[in-house]
């Protein structure tokens, strides 16, 4: 018994226990619980009434839900094609020995340090149709037709939000890639230099392949993050105008906490979980396939 | 070990003895530092505690946005405070239906009842019983306008819709936005819709639709949507109206910058203007929403809330008599005086003569003359229907849907939520 208590395993277990407890309580347990609540007509106050598959039937016919799913996948797509490449290019530039790279590192990282709500305020004022920086810039250079209604136009609101989101998250991936680049052995670059490779070629032939696992991991982060994204959209447009920029998480919030339909809100949040889970497993699976066939 | 345990026990015993002397009533509301009614409520707490030694009110103010979530969460976890605040109507009804709220009817003496403006009590009543008492302010919505801009272009205060259209045309021709409006917030645009329905169909239109003798796609609702879209097409509202946020003051910025001339807003703005921009505030007056030619509604009717914040006692409160006693302090003449000093129009008698501010005095007169005050739809409607109303009205302003589609969506949801 004494040997067991002093064993390394038990100590590790003991130290993990508090974190594991809270992790299970707040992160793992709510998943099956929300699946359970999705079968109830529950206002959050009363006991709730078991209604079988009613909520799920409703979800399948819910036009707004499918619109928000579509918006989520659009957000995944635009985040992947902007955040990863731009983050990668910035990381490569800042890792090379250019003047003032340390200053730029700090400057580029600032958006990541601002809370989402503050970012939303910042962009809200920039997008203001009359006093905003963006429209006034266009008017100043005589391009009045580009002075648009960025957050109010249902066709534009979603893309305006996407731009703000990318601005906020590019620094995160920049830092991840920079960390990845520092772990690439210097000799490889030296060897490439001796072989007469251009800097574009070293980037393409050395940096990218060796960074590939990091890129895949970052892509999973982008995908999952975009699927469950909430804060900036909620603060910037609230999912509006009339659901134009609605995503699953904002719709879930409105249903559960504004309309107090906790049962239906749970249905939305559980389907959000299933979608995010399936997509990330699928993505990891195909990237693994590629890895195995290439290397 | 044994010693430590006995010391601990002793402390626990002492603790219960000390606490047993003090009755603590927990009060939740939105009276944070920045709220103008806070001093009045704090004063009532101090007076109550002075008169009732051994009773403490534990005041826990929560900011407006978080309050609704906090109270709902607390209610569903059976952790509700002894005394809590709501906005009356559907925001309170939810808890009344679950038996969470104390029925105040047995405590309401005639003398106490007489102190209230009757219309304001109605919002806290369900099935003829009193559950919430109005405390803070009576608010309505009026059209604020820049007197200097009206003067400059020789404009008169419009009394009818066709006169209003003329005002819109003249302002538009002079490159001034007729109405400033920030409609990301949605309830801001909803005010136009509520007024229009009331002017066109009278209060019955909404009442009947809600009690299902009428419908939300009856003619007044469709016509209201048509008028909104007519105004939008005429350019009566700012560009990007649905993207602008009322909470960050994007609407008033246009008014202060001489870019817009009119502003339909709740009369809490009476207090906002002088604190935000004293200079422009002196050039702002208001007029009631104009009549619609051929409409059934009395142009003296108002929309708004006749009490604003309602205070209730929870059903599980251990000392209901004391809590109700505290509600009396919250609604007495001294409270009225304090509220008036804060720029409010209290929903009970006691301080009308103390109102100094001209705009607030005028607001009070309007409220006194109003045959009917229609509660904001987003508070009068069940939560789910309120969401549909806010979204479809926002879409009307964005020309995203036709007035018929908006009305039909409302009616379809009403059938689902309220029945045929």
Interface residues (C-beta under 8 A of the other chain):
Chain A: X43 X44 X45 X46 X121 X124 X125 X127 X128 X129 X130 X131 X148 X149 X150 X151 X152 X153 X154 X157 X237 X238 X240 X241 X242 X243 X254 X257 X258 X259 X260 X261 X262
Chain B: X69 X72 X73 X75 X76 X94 X95 X98 X100 X183 X184 X186 X238 X239 X240 X241 X242 X243 X244 X245 X248 X250 X253 X254 X257 X259 X383 X384 X387 X391 X392 X394 X395 X398 X400 X401
